[in-house]
Amino acid sequence: MCAQAHAQTLIYSLTYTETTASFRAHFGNVPFPWRTPEQNLEMIRHTLKTEIYAVSVADGKRTLLFSDEGPHLEIQAVGSLTRAGKAYVVA
């Protein structure tokens, strides 16, 4: 059986992982005494960034709702949405 979709907007997230090569490109040439506190925080992240998007089912238009790019917040791409239109994720 197939249920008919009633949603007008689809919410999804994309997570970009830090690879060994990208990690070296960001931090390989910066020795410890000259790294900024922000660079030290970025080095302990598990992901490069996570972006949360909304897509209109009617016209396919994609809108960036949130990105955790930067050193001061990292969200995990697991969570839930409520009927009130709010997303809850671990950060």
C-alpha positions as CSV (number, residue, x, y, z in Angstrom):
1,M,0.0,0.0,0.0
2,C,1.1,3.5,-0.7
3,A,0.2,6.5,1.4
4,Q,-0.3,9.9,-0.2
5,A,2.1,12.6,1.0
6,H,0.6,15.7,2.6
7,A,3.8,17.6,3.4
8,Q,4.6,20.8,1.6
9,T,8.2,21.0,2.7
10,L,10.9,18.3,3.2
11,I,13.6,18.9,5.7
12,Y,17.0,17.1,5.3
13,S,20.6,17.5,6.4
14,L,23.9,17.1,4.6
15,T,27.0,16.3,6.6
16,Y,30.5,16.8,5.2
17,T,33.1,14.7,6.8
18,E,36.7,15.7,7.4
19,T,39.1,13.5,5.4
20,T,42.7,13.0,6.2
21,A,43.7,15.1,3.2
22,S,41.3,17.9,4.0
23,F,42.4,17.9,7.6
24,R,46.1,18.2,6.5
25,A,45.1,21.0,4.1
26,H,43.4,23.0,6.9
27,F,45.8,22.4,9.8
28,G,49.0,20.6,8.6
29,N,51.0,23.7,8.2
30,V,50.0,25.5,11.4
31,P,52.3,24.6,14.3
32,F,50.7,24.5,17.8
33,P,52.1,27.8,19.3
34,W,50.7,29.8,16.4
35,R,47.2,28.1,16.1
36,T,44.3,30.3,17.2
37,P,41.8,28.9,19.8
38,E,39.3,28.7,16.9
39,Q,41.7,26.5,14.9
40,N,42.2,24.2,18.0
41,L,38.4,23.8,18.4
42,E,38.0,23.0,14.7
43,M,40.7,20.3,15.0
44,I,38.6,18.3,17.4
45,R,35.4,18.4,15.4
46,H,34.1,15.1,14.0
47,T,32.7,16.6,10.8
48,L,33.7,19.5,8.6
49,K,30.1,20.9,8.7
50,T,26.4,19.9,8.7
51,E,23.8,21.9,6.8
52,I,20.1,21.7,7.2
53,Y,17.9,22.4,4.2
54,A,14.2,22.7,3.4
55,V,12.9,21.7,0.0
56,S,9.5,22.8,-1.3
57,V,7.6,19.7,-2.6
58,A,5.6,22.0,-5.0
59,D,8.5,23.6,-6.9
60,G,11.7,21.9,-5.7
61,K,13.2,25.1,-4.4
62,R,16.0,24.4,-1.8
63,T,16.6,26.8,1.1
64,L,19.5,26.6,3.6
65,L,18.0,26.8,7.1
66,F,21.1,26.3,9.2
67,S,24.8,25.5,9.0
68,D,27.2,24.7,11.8
69,E,30.3,25.7,9.8
70,G,32.7,27.3,12.1
71,P,34.5,26.4,15.3
72,H,31.9,27.1,18.0
73,L,29.1,24.7,17.3
74,E,28.8,21.2,15.9
75,I,25.6,19.4,15.4
76,Q,25.0,15.7,14.8
77,A,22.9,14.7,11.8
78,V,20.4,12.8,14.0
79,G,17.4,14.3,15.5
80,S,13.7,14.7,15.1
81,L,11.1,17.1,13.8
82,T,7.9,18.0,15.7
83,R,4.5,18.8,14.3
84,A,5.1,22.4,15.4
85,G,7.8,22.7,12.8
86,K,10.8,22.6,15.1
87,A,13.9,20.4,14.7
88,Y,15.8,19.0,17.7
89,V,19.4,17.8,17.3
90,V,22.4,17.1,19.5
91,A,24.8,20.0,19.5
